[in-house]
Structures are given as structure tokens and as C-alpha cells.
Amino acid sequence: MKCLKTIITFLLLFLATMLLNAQGELKSVDGYSPQIGLMVYMMEDLKDRITQQVKDLDQTQTDFLYDKDANSIGSLIMHLVSTESYYQIATLEGREWTEAELKRFGVAGELNEKVKSILKGEPIQYYLNLWDEVRTKTLEGLKTKDDKWFTSNIEEGLNYHYIWYHVMEHSANHMGQIATIKNRLP
């Protein structure tokens, strides 16, 4: 009996270790070139983590400002939408926003008093749906590119990999701000 308990304990520890290691692994997402697939994995992980943080917020929490200089969680999510949309259109489609895209996605390219006054009264799902829409286009566009494109220069000292790294780290930065705002919710 003692031997069976030892074996079961060992197996449970082994399985737990396997699960923990699997969660700490970066893997290239199938359907993308290897380097782009790694970036997609990281971008999707951050988006999922932010979504989990905010998906259940009510309207008051979505619009909450803890002081006059703060941004709301809704405006930060919209800022992530604006940033990704801008770089998606510029790098994957090689153009600027249309007027309609600017109005719909570009409103929070900068976070300032005007933006704070505009971005109120929408439920958190509104912002998350816009992010889903933009991300779907990003993922579709990145599937058409390869690692040679990814590492090619846009201009001297700036390549597409760095642009998409910026989009990813931008999400990580604002994920921290969102967590801070959530900790200050009344």
C-alpha cells in the first residue's frame, strides 16, 4: 500500500511538473513562419491575459478614473486597438488609415483629455470586440508574410520584427497599468 501511495505521489508530481513546464514554453503557432509564429504566440498570450483581467468589468469600472491624470481601462484597451490597427494597416497593407478606419479605430492613438472625454459609456465588451476584429485581420495578414519579410528593413535600423515587438510590448506595458487601475477600483 505504501509503495502504491509513493508511485501515485510521484506520478502526480511528474504530471504537475509537465503542466508547469508546458505553460512556460514559447512555441511558434502553426500556420505562420517560425519567427512570426513566436510573435503571434506572445501577442495572443498577452491579449488573452488582458481580456481575462477585464472581461467581467461593469460600466463604472470600465470608465473609472482614479485621478484627473489617469486613463480608464476602456481607453487603455481602445489605445491597444488603435496601436495594433495602425501598425497592421501600415505594415501588412502598406497604406494609411482611411477616414472611416481613423474614426473607428484611431480615436485612441494618443491618450489625452479629448480622448478621455470621448471614450465613456461603452461596455468593456465593445472594446474587446474591436480588439478581436483588429486582431483577426492582423493574424490573417501575418499568415501571408514570412520570416524574410519579418526581418527586412522598413528603413535603416527599423524592421517589421521590431514594429510587431513594439505592438506586443505595448500590450504588456498597458496590462500593468490596467492591473493598477483594477487595484484602485472602489
Order of alpha helices (4+ residues) and beta strands (2+ residues): alpha-alpha-alpha-alpha-alpha-alpha-alpha-alpha-beta-beta-alpha
